[in-house]
Amino acid sequence: MKFELDEDQREFKALLRQFVDREIVPVARDWEQSGRYPTEIVDGMKDMGLFGITVPEEYGGLDLDPVSFALVFEEIARGWMGVAGILGSHSLACRLIAMHGTEDQKRAYLPDLATGKRRSGIGLTEPDAGTDLQGIRTTARLDGDHYVVNGSKMWITNARYADPLPVLVKTDPSASPAHKGMSVLLIEADTPGFEVTKDIPKLGYKGTESCEILLDDVRVPVGQLVGGVEGRGMQQVLSALEWGRVNIAARSVGIAQRAHDEALAYAGERKAFGRPIADFQAIQLKLGELGTQVQAARLMAYWAADAVRSGRADGATGMAKIFCSEVALQAAIDAMKIHGGYGYSTEFEVERLYRDSILMSIGEGTNDILRTVVAKSLIAGETVVG
C-alpha cells in the first residue's frame, strides 16, 4: 500500500504552497475583516490554471486526478478557506458540465471556464430545501423551445460572477419519486428574470459571496438542458457532489493544518513562569493530539480522493467529509485554547479558523445526514471497512 504522493503531486503541492504563502497568507486576515473581495488572489489562481482543474485537457483544462484536486483545496484553505470556496463551487460546475453536458455545451463553456474568463457556481439550495434536494420548489415549464423557470435559490457561492450557473429544477413536479422529474439547466447571467437579490451575511466563510437568487419567468433555451435529456438532474448533481465532499474534506485538512501551525508556533514563543508554554505537559498533550488528528484527517481525505478514481465512492467521501470536518473544528478550538485570551482576538488567525471550520460540518450535506449515507453504503456492501 502506498501512502505517499508521487513526484508530480509533491511538486504541485510545493507550487501551491508557495503561492498561498506569498499571495494569501499575508493579506487574508486584513481582507477578511474589511470585507475586501480577493480580486488579486483570483487573478493569481487564473494565472496558475486553477479554474480548469476539473476541465478536460481537450477544452483547455488541467483535468487533475482526484488527489491532486484535494491538494488544491487543502493548500488554499490553509491560507484562507473563503478563497477556496470561490474555486470549489466553480470546479463542481465544471465537473458537472464535463461529465454530463452535451458536446455543444462543453465547447460553448468549458474553454472559458478553464481560464477563469467565465466563472461558475452551482444552484442547488433553496430556502426550504438544503440537504433534501428532492424538496426543491424551483420549476421549469416547457414552452415551445424554451423552459420558463420560476423559483429561488440561496447560499449560492459565486452567484455574482457565475455565467452560466447550473441550476437544479423540477421539469416534472408531479414525478414520483421526485428525483425522476429533476433536471439541471445552464442559465446565463444576463437572462431576463434572473436576479441576484442579496448577499447573505455570514459568521465565517468570507472572501466570497453567498447569495440569494430569484428566478422570475426566466426563459432558458432547451439547448441549455444539461445532457439534453430531462429527469437526470439529481444523478448529475450527486456525481459532482462526490468531488464536492473531497473538496470539503481537503479544505478541512487545510484549516486543521493552519490551526496546528499557529498553535505550535505560539507555544514556542509564549512564555509563562519564565519558560515557553511548549515546555508544559498540558500544552504538549494538546499539540500531540492535534498533530495526530491532522495527519489522520489528511490520510482520510487522500484515501477518499483516490476512491473517487475508481467510480462511485459515496461511502468513502462521506466518511472523509465527516471525519475531516470534525477534526478541523476541534483543531481550531484546541489552537484557541493554546493561545489563551489571544485566541479570542481578531488580531490572531485562530478565531477566523474557528469561524470557518464550523461550516465544514454543514456544507455538502450535514454530517448527520452523511452518516446515514455512509451506513447505507456499508449495508449495501459498496464500502468495505477493514
Secondary structure, DSSP 4 states (H G I P E B T S, - for coil): ---S--HHHHHHHHHHHHHIIIIITTTHHHHHHHT---HHHHHHHHHTTGGGTTS-GGGT-----HHHHHHHHHHHHHH-HHHHHHHHHHHHHHHHHHHHS-HHHHHHHHHHHHHTSSB---B--BTTBSS-GGG---EEEEETTEEEEEEEEEEEETTTTBSSEEEEEES-TT-SSGGGGEEEEEE-TTSTTEEEEEEPP-SS--SS-EEEEEEEEEEEEGGGBGGG-TT-HHHHHHHHHHHHHHHHHHHHHHHHHHHHHHHHHHHHH-EETTEEGGGSHHHHHHHHHHHHHHHHHHHHHHHHHHHHHTS--HHHHHHHHHHHHHHHHHHHHHHHHHHGGGGGSTTSTHHHHHHHHHHHTTTTS-HHHHHHHHHHHHHTTSS---
